[in-house]
Amino acid sequence: MLRSVLIIFLIISSYLFGATKLVEQKWQKGKTFLNFLEEHKMPLKLYYDLDTGDKELTSEIIAGTRYQILQNDNGDIEQVLIPIGEELQIHISRDKDSGKYFINLLPIIYETKDKILKLDIKTSPYYDIVKATSNHLLANEFIQSYRNSINFKKDIRKGDKLVIIYRQKIRLGRQLGNPIIEASMVETGGVKHYIYRYKGRYYNEKGKELEGFFLSQPCRYTRISDRFSYKRWHPILHRYRAHLGIDFSAPVGTPVHAAGDGRVIFAGRRGGYGNCIIIRHVGGYKTLYGHLRRFARGIRRGKYVKKGKTIGYVGSTGLSTGPHLHFGLYKNNHAINPTSTIKVAKSILRGKAKREFLSYVKKYNDEIQVALNEKATPKKEETFAFYMDVNRVKTSN
Ligand SMILES: [Zn+2]
């Protein structure tokens, strides 16, 4: 932490004294990593020398992501940082002596903050949450979590209250990834409704799971050849890797099914994912199916599909070392781990799990009560547009 502060200080001071210039830009929709290199006249070799997994990963840069470029006096790019997923960032650096560029993946430095938001609802929960926190994703998640229990258009009256206990990753003063709501309460017409998160799912106070977003298995597979990770240290390659989906190995031609009801918003070739289908579901979710051999008949953009519908067939198109389905899940455009979402039925907690759950309920209810008695709401996050997020200016490995 101290080191990162020191380096940020160094970068800012060099920024202030004119030796270098730090530029922050937003990643445009449809832009590829190769486009980026071309645009900045950087060697395309940086991309071509990456291994298959890392090439695939570059397809995961989210449109709108803020990335940073550090230039020297002559306009040469000295460093680039492009966040990818919630834990890693592409780092390009230029060796001062040889002028050669190097690329690697570095961890993103972030803080995880536990926050409590308490509000008197004045306009609508969505509007008021955004107004208080500037956190659209938090507002979204809150509305979605009560989707089946409260009609926010009808049931909310002026003077109703809400409390949200949540966790948010913060990178340089900005929200990183999706917030996680641990517990929340909304009071409407004197009745309090509670939701608690337990092992990645939402339950009511009795330990009954609330209708969430459940996916079915997208294909029959022989094995899982790669799991989801935001950041993993590879002990042999000695570097960080990420895999923002699950790879299901299966023979070529195995049918691939829509994991949930939704609309096909993409069916075509997409970078490292080859023949790829993306389906948009309710609640800000999307699923991605990559490396398909071909699409099922009638599957095209705009088509509505039911859960279980065959949409394509396993193949090895794009960047793939063998036939498999790359299956990705996104919430509000951020990749999330599909594992806990693929399941068969709703659950009711019993036995030991129930006892543990009820102890959380007690703890959160106490926190909610304290928040209700307080007047203050949390401060909005500040933003720091001109800081560069590096933990190592030059990498040693
Ligand atoms: Zn994959």
Residues whose N, C-alpha, C, O or C-beta is under 5 A from the ligand:
A	BS01	ZN	G245 D247 H326
